[in-house]
Amino acid sequence: EGNEPGDSAKITYNELLRKVCQFANVLRSQGVKKGDRVSIYMPMILELVVAMLACARIGALHSIVFAGFSADSLCERILDCGCSLLLT
């Protein structure tokens, strides 16, 4: 369900698995490996779920910062968790 009334999407488990595996491969190609920290700065969209599950799939720790936060708040969270990659 999206933020706007009537804004919704449906996805099957198989489609979700395909997207998660594909994005996990993108993360690996960027050098992300098990134990690395990744910050995710996105609104509540399907890609947020895919990114979160892709991190979990390869064993990377993820920290979700919702898109409504300011740049200073995002910076503090990035420094606190010591992330190696920011997904937007």
C-alpha positions as MATLAB code, in Angstrom:
seq = 'EGNEPGDSAKITYNELLRKVCQFANVLRSQGVKKGDRVSIYMPMILELVVAMLACARIGALHSIVFAGFSADSLCERILDCGCSLLLT';
ca = [
       0.000    0.000    0.000;
       1.300    3.406   -0.929;
       0.919    6.747    0.794;
      -1.817    7.964   -1.536;
      -5.291    6.387   -1.461;
      -5.579    3.830   -4.226;
      -1.812    3.632   -4.688;
      -0.893   -0.025   -4.331;
       1.072   -2.791   -6.031;
       1.068   -6.563   -5.907;
       4.126   -8.770   -6.138;
       4.501  -12.523   -5.891;
       7.046  -14.219   -3.668;
       8.858  -15.410   -6.795;
       9.091  -11.863   -8.191;
      10.319  -10.597   -4.831;
      12.967  -13.334   -4.630;
      14.176  -12.485   -8.143;
      14.466   -8.762   -7.295;
      16.231   -9.487   -3.988;
      18.762  -11.845   -5.614;
      19.384   -9.353   -8.412;
      20.001   -6.512   -5.960;
      22.170   -8.720   -3.732;
      24.383   -9.270   -6.776;
      24.556   -5.489   -7.310;
      25.641   -5.036   -3.691;
      28.293   -7.726   -4.085;
      29.582   -6.039   -7.250;
      29.989   -2.832   -5.191;
      32.173   -4.706   -2.717;
      29.597   -5.233    0.048;
      30.240   -8.444    1.960;
      29.125  -10.233    5.101;
      29.465   -8.026    8.171;
      29.587   -4.729    6.256;
      27.195   -1.973    7.294;
      24.791   -0.397    4.813;
      22.522    2.610    5.405;
      19.261    2.751    3.487;
      17.696    6.206    3.017;
      14.363    5.666    1.231;
      10.655    6.290    1.653;
       8.265    3.389    2.240;
       8.464    1.850   -1.244;
       8.992   -1.664   -2.571;
      12.665   -0.947   -3.284;
      13.234   -0.362    0.442;
      12.064   -3.897    1.194;
      14.167   -5.308   -1.648;
      17.287   -3.474   -0.416;
      16.729   -4.590    3.175;
      16.236   -8.246    2.192;
      19.229   -8.136   -0.195;
      21.445   -6.937    2.657;
      20.152   -9.724    4.874;
      20.697  -12.251    2.093;
      24.430  -11.507    1.849;
      24.893  -10.996    5.593;
      25.382   -7.237    5.553;
      23.945   -5.245    8.437;
      21.468   -2.558    7.416;
      20.287    0.614    9.073;
      17.087    2.151    7.720;
      16.786    5.940    7.834;
      13.420    7.105    6.558;
      13.507    9.731    3.824;
      11.799   12.383    5.954;
      14.949   12.898    8.060;
      17.236   15.871    7.400;
      20.697   15.627    5.889;
      22.262   16.301    9.298;
      20.281   13.484   10.909;
      21.285   11.152    8.094;
      24.943   12.152    8.505;
      24.857   11.428   12.243;
      23.350    7.990   11.683;
      25.898    7.144    8.984;
      28.770    8.107   11.276;
      27.264    6.291   14.274;
      26.901    2.977   12.473;
      30.088    3.303   10.401;
      28.403    2.291    7.177;
      30.354    1.537    4.028;
      27.506    2.225    1.584;
      24.468    4.502    1.439;
      21.477    3.424   -0.641;
      19.056    6.153   -1.735;
];
